[in-house]
Amino acid sequence: MWRARGPDWGHTASRPRPTARRIGLGNTLRQLRRDKGLTLAQAVEGLPFDESTLQRVEAGWKSFRTSAYLRALLERYSVEDEEEMDRLVTLQREGASRESWTGVSTSLLSGMPRFLGVESAAREIRIFHPTAVPGLLQTEAYARALHQLHKPVDEITTEFLEESVRLRMKRQDALTRCDDPLKLWAILYEPALRYPIGGPDVMREQYVRLAELSSRDNITLQVLPQGEVAYVAFHDVNIMVLADGLPTSVQTDTAWATVAVSDKPKEVHRFSRMFDAMTAAALPPADTLKLMTQLAREIAK
């Protein structure tokens, strides 16, 4: 249901994606290990790193400390082609470069660094949240008010709050960049849109922001109306379609203040079915601007 954009729709421009390279290297190493029929423990036997290190490298969480570690592993996997070995070593070197989100606190929620890395490698994202406007669409005032609302429960500091808001705003740059902007398809739940985060002024600004974003070629916004007998997910849904042939991944927050990311086909298919079911019941994208205008008028009364 993506709207047609012309002959270049779906094309991903070649831009530096250090995270994508690291994830790509991890996927390649995992496949090489499986082709050899080795467990993680068997793969690292006698090598200068442990099983947990290899597991994190395969998942794209980290890089090997040195290229010598990678070369030793590739030899175990019987990779003899020097060009292929050099290509993978280059992937590691480039994948170890600084990410666009570095500089943020080490107090990030568990799983958040992994999520940020995968999100930065995405070319398309499909997203839904049952109780709030999704983070990639929030205004700064809305994001800050939402964090303030949860601050007493989550026991976060003001410093953490402000850092989280700053990071959320930085992530949104992907939607408006000139070079190959991120394609976003969001289902907005009407009760979430009517939940008065921060008061009338904050909500009015948020409605205006959504109306503006709905006019962009790379963004599709649909509203799932309340009162309809239709499927509604009880938790957030985030489907990230990655570039360069990397596996589609899904993300959801958990009740234990962690961020879970998976590329398991069974979970990706389940999230896709959830999103498709809500899309079928949502209003057409052409109605989004009209509804945002209506909500802005209502909250002003």
Number of C-alpha atoms within 10 A of each C-alpha: 7 12 11 11 10 7 7 9 12 14 10 14 12 10 8 11 20 22 28 25 23 29 29 24 25 25 18 15 22 19 13 18 20 14 10 12 12 14 12 18 13 11 19 19 12 9 12 10 14 14 16 12 17 24 17 14 21 23 20 22 20 20 25 16 12 11 16 12 15 19 16 15 21 19 11 17 18 11 14 11 9 9 9 12 16 13 13 23 20 15 21 26 17 18 23 17 13 11 14 15 14 11 9 14 12 9 9 14 14 14 16 16 17 18 20 17 21 26 25 21 23 23 21 21 20 20 23 25 21 20 17 22 27 19 18 18 19 22 23 17 17 25 28 19 19 19 20 18 13 12 15 10 8 11 8 13 11 12 9 16 19 15 16 19 22 15 16 18 17 13 17 16 13 19 18 15 10 9 11 17 18 23 22 22 22 25 24 27 23 21 16 17 20 15 13 18 23 16 12 15 15 18 23 21 17 24 23 17 15 21 18 12 18 22 15 14 14 21 21 22 25 23 23 25 16 13 8 10 8 14 15 18 16 9 14 17 23 24 26 26 21 20 21 15 9 19 18 20 23 28 23 18 17 11 8 8 11 14 18 15 20 18 17 12 13 10 15 20 15 12 23 16 12 16 22 15 15 21 20 12 17 22 18 14 19 13 14 20 19 11 16 22 15 12 17 18 12 12 14 10 6
